[in-house]
Amino acid sequence: MKDQHFKHVLELTFATFLISTSGALGRYIDMPAPVTIWWRSILAMLILLGYCKYKNIKLNILSKKDLGGFIIASIFMALHWITYFIALQKSSVAIGMLSLFTFPIITALLEPLYSKTKFDIMHLILGAMVLLGIYILSPEIDFENEAFIGIFFGLVSALCYALRILIMKQYVTTYHGSHLMFYQLLIIGIMLSPVLIFLDSSNMVTQYPYVIILALVTTALGHTLFVQSLNHFKVSTASIIGSTQPIFGIIIAYFFLNEIPTWNTFFGGLLILSTVIIESLRTRKK
């Protein structure tokens, strides 16, 4: 029993590591963010289509209302990915990933407005901790400052991701995780198709190995393994382990991009990740 639990912990940690490769890849890939996201979505969608066919997962949508929800969630998912990659390109892997990881607290603050859950005063305290962490990351509001630009787009990405989570939450009991991800990727691919006309995608000739890694390793494999791990863990436990993503991302960026985080990044990031862990532990006790 203990061996099985340890195996599941390793699988979840491995999935988290795979997802964290998005930081270094998003920073390294030399293409406009919307073009990268189009290729990422299309390639990952084809991989998931093959997986769903192999696993006999039906891809039917039960109602027009569900389709409408998928489309809205996909819009937020596309905005989340694009702004996240802009944050990585404008600043650093550390700042981009840490700014994104404000999404658990943003989700907790928005949830009472979206559903009938009771507002928790503790979320205001945790929100204040996040704001302090953001201030430490970049104490000046200046669009000439690369760190601030990265944080700004990272926060926009976090907000879009939180809204996508709140929308998709109602479908996870009805549809398989790969089913939901497949349709989001398909819709994103359709929506972003015009970027191939208006933005330069010629670099794909040299960037395709990294885009394939992003689609296969980060998106299809990493996210699928993470979703599957929820069969063995509470969401709170998965969130705690998932909060190591920026740590993995910073380590990967150090070895492959030679990025060294500053002390401000370290202390600000510590505050932000602490709020994720605190909230996850509180959720576990409820």
Disulfide bonds with the S-S distance in Angstrom:
none
